Amino acid sequence: MDSQNQHGSGSSLVVIQQPSLDSRQRLDYEREIQP
């Protein structure tokens, strides 16, 4: 059961990091569209 607990924690970290990267890419995309 301990192994499962650790896995859940790791998944949470990845989920938090994903949106962060998306936000950064979105800013870059918006900047590229602007002249």
PDB file of N, CA, C, O and CB in Angstrom:
ATOM      1  N   MET A   1       0.845  -1.207   0.000  1.00  0.00           N
ATOM      2  CA  MET A   1       0.000   0.000   0.000  1.00  0.00           C
ATOM      3  C   MET A   1       0.880   1.258   0.000  1.00  0.00           C
ATOM      4  O   MET A   1       0.508   2.294  -0.551  1.00  0.00           O
ATOM      5  CB  MET A   1      -0.956   0.006   1.239  1.00  0.00           C
ATOM      6  N   ASP A   2       2.032   1.143   0.619  1.00  0.00           N
ATOM      7  CA  ASP A   2       2.924   2.313   0.671  1.00  0.00           C
ATOM      8  C   ASP A   2       3.308   2.728  -0.751  1.00  0.00           C
ATOM      9  O   ASP A   2       3.379   3.918  -1.058  1.00  0.00           O
ATOM     10  CB  ASP A   2       4.205   2.002   1.514  1.00  0.00           C
ATOM     11  N   SER A   3       3.550   1.756  -1.600  1.00  0.00           N
ATOM     12  CA  SER A   3       3.972   2.063  -2.984  1.00  0.00           C
ATOM     13  C   SER A   3       2.881   2.884  -3.682  1.00  0.00           C
ATOM     14  O   SER A   3       3.178   3.850  -4.385  1.00  0.00           O
ATOM     15  CB  SER A   3       4.264   0.742  -3.791  1.00  0.00           C
ATOM     16  N   GLN A   4       1.639   2.497  -3.484  1.00  0.00           N
ATOM     17  CA  GLN A   4       0.534   3.218  -4.140  1.00  0.00           C
ATOM     18  C   GLN A   4       0.480   4.664  -3.654  1.00  0.00           C
ATOM     19  O   GLN A   4       0.239   5.581  -4.440  1.00  0.00           O
ATOM     20  CB  GLN A   4      -0.820   2.513  -3.867  1.00  0.00           C
ATOM     21  N   ASN A   5       0.701   4.861  -2.373  1.00  0.00           N
ATOM     22  CA  ASN A   5       0.644   6.220  -1.817  1.00  0.00           C
ATOM     23  C   ASN A   5       1.694   7.088  -2.493  1.00  0.00           C
ATOM     24  O   ASN A   5       1.416   8.229  -2.861  1.00  0.00           O
ATOM     25  CB  ASN A   5       0.861   6.206  -0.275  1.00  0.00           C
ATOM     26  N   GLN A   6       2.891   6.558  -2.656  1.00  0.00           N
ATOM     27  CA  GLN A   6       3.964   7.349  -3.282  1.00  0.00           C
ATOM     28  C   GLN A   6       3.594   7.667  -4.731  1.00  0.00           C
ATOM     29  O   GLN A   6       3.812   8.783  -5.203  1.00  0.00           O
ATOM     30  CB  GLN A   6       5.325   6.586  -3.224  1.00  0.00           C
ATOM     31  N   HIS A   7       3.043   6.695  -5.420  1.00  0.00           N
ATOM     32  CA  HIS A   7       2.693   6.904  -6.835  1.00  0.00           C
ATOM     33  C   HIS A   7       1.683   8.058  -6.963  1.00  0.00           C
ATOM     34  O   HIS A   7       1.803   8.907  -7.847  1.00  0.00           O
ATOM     35  CB  HIS A   7       2.106   5.593  -7.457  1.00  0.00           C
ATOM     36  N   GLY A   8       0.696   8.071  -6.071  1.00  0.00           N
ATOM     37  CA  GLY A   8      -0.313   9.139  -6.116  1.00  0.00           C
ATOM     38  C   GLY A   8       0.349  10.497  -5.954  1.00  0.00           C
ATOM     39  O   GLY A   8       0.016  11.448  -6.662  1.00  0.00           O
ATOM     40  N   SER A   9       1.273  10.583  -5.032  1.00  0.00           N
ATOM     41  CA  SER A   9       1.949  11.876  -4.791  1.00  0.00           C
ATOM     42  C   SER A   9       2.680  12.310  -6.067  1.00  0.00           C
ATOM     43  O   SER A   9       2.599  13.472  -6.464  1.00  0.00           O
ATOM     44  CB  SER A   9       2.960  11.771  -3.585  1.00  0.00           C
ATOM     45  N   GLY A  10       3.378  11.394  -6.696  1.00  0.00           N
ATOM     46  CA  GLY A  10       4.125  11.727  -7.916  1.00  0.00           C
ATOM     47  C   GLY A  10       3.177  12.206  -9.007  1.00  0.00           C
ATOM     48  O   GLY A  10       3.479  13.164  -9.719  1.00  0.00           O
ATOM     49  N   SER A  11       2.049  11.551  -9.137  1.00  0.00           N
ATOM     50  CA  SER A  11       1.082  11.939 -10.179  1.00  0.00           C
ATOM     51  C   SER A  11       0.617  13.374  -9.939  1.00  0.00           C
ATOM     52  O   SER A  11       0.471  14.158 -10.877  1.00  0.00           O
ATOM     53  CB  SER A  11      -0.141  10.966 -10.196  1.00  0.00           C
ATOM     54  N   SER A  12       0.392  13.698  -8.682  1.00  0.00           N
ATOM     55  CA  SER A  12      -0.088  15.052  -8.344  1.00  0.00           C
ATOM     56  C   SER A  12       0.944  16.076  -8.799  1.00  0.00           C
ATOM     57  O   SER A  12       0.588  17.123  -9.339  1.00  0.00           O
ATOM     58  CB  SER A  12      -0.357  15.192  -6.806  1.00  0.00           C
ATOM     59  N   LEU A  13       2.207  15.776  -8.583  1.00  0.00           N
ATOM     60  CA  LEU A  13       3.266  16.726  -8.954  1.00  0.00           C
ATOM     61  C   LEU A  13       3.258  16.928 -10.466  1.00  0.00           C
ATOM     62  O   LEU A  13       3.380  18.054 -10.948  1.00  0.00           O
ATOM     63  CB  LEU A  13       4.665  16.222  -8.474  1.00  0.00           C
ATOM     64  N   VAL A  14       3.117  15.852 -11.201  1.00  0.00           N
ATOM     65  CA  VAL A  14       3.135  15.953 -12.669  1.00  0.00           C
ATOM     66  C   VAL A  14       1.950  16.787 -13.146  1.00  0.00           C
ATOM     67  O   VAL A  14       2.088  17.610 -14.051  1.00  0.00           O
ATOM     68  CB  VAL A  14       3.101  14.543 -13.323  1.00  0.00           C
ATOM     69  N   VAL A  15       0.799  16.574 -12.544  1.00  0.00           N
ATOM     70  CA  VAL A  15      -0.405  17.316 -12.957  1.00  0.00           C
ATOM     71  C   VAL A  15      -0.208  18.805 -12.702  1.00  0.00           C
ATOM     72  O   VAL A  15      -0.664  19.641 -13.481  1.00  0.00           O
ATOM     73  CB  VAL A  15      -1.664  16.800 -12.198  1.00  0.00           C
ATOM     74  N   ILE A  16       0.475  19.131 -11.603  1.00  0.00           N
ATOM     75  CA  ILE A  16       0.682  20.560 -11.273  1.00  0.00           C
ATOM     76  C   ILE A  16       1.687  21.166 -12.251  1.00  0.00           C
ATOM     77  O   ILE A  16       1.575  22.338 -12.610  1.00  0.00           O
ATOM     78  CB  ILE A  16       1.187  20.733  -9.791  1.00  0.00           C
ATOM     79  N   GLN A  17       2.670  20.372 -12.685  1.00  0.00           N
ATOM     80  CA  GLN A  17       3.701  20.906 -13.583  1.00  0.00           C
ATOM     81  C   GLN A  17       3.150  21.068 -15.003  1.00  0.00           C
ATOM     82  O   GLN A  17       3.544  21.989 -15.719  1.00  0.00           O
ATOM     83  CB  GLN A  17       4.941  19.979 -13.594  1.00  0.00           C
ATOM     84  N   GLN A  18       2.254  20.191 -15.404  1.00  0.00           N
ATOM     85  CA  GLN A  18       1.727  20.258 -16.781  1.00  0.00           C
ATOM     86  C   GLN A  18       1.064  21.604 -17.088  1.00  0.00           C
ATOM     87  O   GLN A  18       1.426  22.243 -18.076  1.00  0.00           O
ATOM     88  CB  GLN A  18       0.718  19.131 -17.009  1.00  0.00           C
ATOM     89  N   PRO A  19       0.113  22.049 -16.281  1.00  0.00           N
ATOM     90  CA  PRO A  19      -0.554  23.331 -16.545  1.00  0.00           C
ATOM     91  C   PRO A  19       0.449  24.483 -16.575  1.00  0.00           C
ATOM     92  O   PRO A  19       0.300  25.433 -17.344  1.00  0.00           O
ATOM     93  CB  PRO A  19      -1.631  23.602 -15.482  1.00  0.00           C
ATOM     94  N   SER A  20       1.463  24.384 -15.733  1.00  0.00           N
ATOM     95  CA  SER A  20       2.470  25.466 -15.682  1.00  0.00           C
ATOM     96  C   SER A  20       3.138  25.591 -17.054  1.00  0.00           C
ATOM     97  O   SER A  20       3.296  26.697 -17.570  1.00  0.00           O
ATOM     98  CB  SER A  20       3.550  25.187 -14.564  1.00  0.00           C
ATOM     99  N   LEU A  21       3.524  24.474 -17.636  1.00  0.00           N
ATOM    100  CA  LEU A  21       4.191  24.512 -18.945  1.00  0.00           C
ATOM    101  C   LEU A  21       3.209  25.020 -20.001  1.00  0.00           C
ATOM    102  O   LEU A  21       3.578  25.803 -20.877  1.00  0.00           O
ATOM    103  CB  LEU A  21       4.737  23.100 -19.338  1.00  0.00           C
ATOM    104  N   ASP A  22       1.963  24.570 -19.912  1.00  0.00           N
ATOM    105  CA  ASP A  22       0.949  25.004 -20.881  1.00  0.00           C
ATOM    106  C   ASP A  22       0.806  26.524 -20.840  1.00  0.00           C
ATOM    107  O   ASP A  22       0.725  27.176 -21.881  1.00  0.00           O
ATOM    108  CB  ASP A  22      -0.419  24.323 -20.590  1.00  0.00           C
ATOM    109  N   SER A  23       0.776  27.074 -19.646  1.00  0.00           N
ATOM    110  CA  SER A  23       0.617  28.532 -19.496  1.00  0.00           C
ATOM    111  C   SER A  23       1.791  29.240 -20.170  1.00  0.00           C
ATOM    112  O   SER A  23       1.605  30.255 -20.842  1.00  0.00           O
ATOM    113  CB  SER A  23       0.527  28.937 -17.985  1.00  0.00           C
ATOM    114  N   ARG A  24       2.975  28.714 -19.993  1.00  0.00           N
ATOM    115  CA  ARG A  24       4.163  29.370 -20.577  1.00  0.00           C
ATOM    116  C   ARG A  24       4.087  29.292 -22.100  1.00  0.00           C
ATOM    117  O   ARG A  24       4.356  30.277 -22.787  1.00  0.00           O
ATOM    118  CB  ARG A  24       5.488  28.704 -20.060  1.00  0.00           C
ATOM    119  N   GLN A  25       3.728  28.142 -22.620  1.00  0.00           N
ATOM    120  CA  GLN A  25       3.646  27.994 -24.086  1.00  0.00           C
ATOM    121  C   GLN A  25       2.558  28.916 -24.640  1.00  0.00           C
ATOM    122  O   GLN A  25       2.713  29.495 -25.715  1.00  0.00           O
ATOM    123  CB  GLN A  25       3.354  26.510 -24.480  1.00  0.00           C
ATOM    124  N   ARG A  26       1.465  29.045 -23.904  1.00  0.00           N
ATOM    125  CA  ARG A  26       0.361  29.891 -24.371  1.00  0.00           C
ATOM    126  C   ARG A  26       0.851  31.335 -24.490  1.00  0.00           C
ATOM    127  O   ARG A  26       0.525  32.022 -25.459  1.00  0.00           O
ATOM    128  CB  ARG A  26      -0.865  29.801 -23.402  1.00  0.00           C
ATOM    129  N   LEU A  27       1.619  31.791 -23.528  1.00  0.00           N
ATOM    130  CA  LEU A  27       2.127  33.170 -23.564  1.00  0.00           C
ATOM    131  C   LEU A  27       3.019  33.334 -24.792  1.00  0.00           C
ATOM    132  O   LEU A  27       2.921  34.330 -25.510  1.00  0.00           O
ATOM    133  CB  LEU A  27       2.916  33.519 -22.251  1.00  0.00           C
ATOM    134  N   ASP A  28       3.878  32.363 -25.026  1.00  0.00           N
ATOM    135  CA  ASP A  28       4.777  32.437 -26.192  1.00  0.00           C
ATOM    136  C   ASP A  28       3.950  32.482 -27.478  1.00  0.00           C
ATOM    137  O   ASP A  28       4.255  33.245 -28.395  1.00  0.00           O
ATOM    138  CB  ASP A  28       5.759  31.219 -26.219  1.00  0.00           C
ATOM    139  N   TYR A  29       2.909  31.662 -27.535  1.00  0.00           N
ATOM    140  CA  TYR A  29       2.071  31.609 -28.741  1.00  0.00           C
ATOM    141  C   TYR A  29       1.387  32.960 -28.963  1.00  0.00           C
ATOM    142  O   TYR A  29       1.371  33.483 -30.077  1.00  0.00           O
ATOM    143  CB  TYR A  29       1.008  30.477 -28.626  1.00  0.00           C
ATOM    144  N   GLU A  30       0.828  33.511 -27.893  1.00  0.00           N
ATOM    145  CA  GLU A  30       0.140  34.816 -28.022  1.00  0.00           C
ATOM    146  C   GLU A  30       1.132  35.889 -28.454  1.00  0.00           C
ATOM    147  O   GLU A  30       0.796  36.758 -29.259  1.00  0.00           O
ATOM    148  CB  GLU A  30      -0.540  35.224 -26.676  1.00  0.00           C
ATOM    149  N   ARG A  31       2.328  35.834 -27.933  1.00  0.00           N
ATOM    150  CA  ARG A  31       3.335  36.853 -28.285  1.00  0.00           C
ATOM    151  C   ARG A  31       3.722  36.705 -29.758  1.00  0.00           C
ATOM    152  O   ARG A  31       3.938  37.698 -30.453  1.00  0.00           O
ATOM    153  CB  ARG A  31       4.603  36.727 -27.373  1.00  0.00           C
ATOM    154  N   GLU A  32       3.805  35.478 -30.218  1.00  0.00           N
ATOM    155  CA  GLU A  32       4.194  35.258 -31.627  1.00  0.00           C
ATOM    156  C   GLU A  32       3.106  35.783 -32.565  1.00  0.00           C
ATOM    157  O   GLU A  32       3.412  36.310 -33.634  1.00  0.00           O
ATOM    158  CB  GLU A  32       4.454  33.745 -31.900  1.00  0.00           C
ATOM    159  N   ILE A  33       1.864  35.642 -32.179  1.00  0.00           N
ATOM    160  CA  ILE A  33       0.760  36.107 -33.039  1.00  0.00           C
ATOM    161  C   ILE A  33       0.795  37.632 -33.136  1.00  0.00           C
ATOM    162  O   ILE A  33       0.575  38.201 -34.206  1.00  0.00           O
ATOM    163  CB  ILE A  33      -0.623  35.626 -32.484  1.00  0.00           C
ATOM    164  N   GLN A  34       1.070  38.278 -32.019  1.00  0.00           N
ATOM    165  CA  GLN A  34       1.113  39.749 -32.039  1.00  0.00           C
ATOM    166  C   GLN A  34       2.274  40.227 -32.906  1.00  0.00           C
ATOM    167  O   GLN A  34       3.307  39.560 -32.962  1.00  0.00           O
ATOM    168  CB  GLN A  34       1.248  40.318 -30.598  1.00  0.00           C
ATOM    169  N   PRO A  35       2.130  41.345 -33.570  1.00  0.00           N
ATOM    170  CA  PRO A  35       3.170  41.885 -34.448  1.00  0.00           C
ATOM    171  C   PRO A  35       4.347  42.434 -33.644  1.00  0.00           C
ATOM    172  O   PRO A  35       5.314  42.928 -34.224  1.00  0.00           O
ATOM    173  CB  PRO A  35       2.591  42.984 -35.344  1.00  0.00           C
TER     174      PRO A  35
END
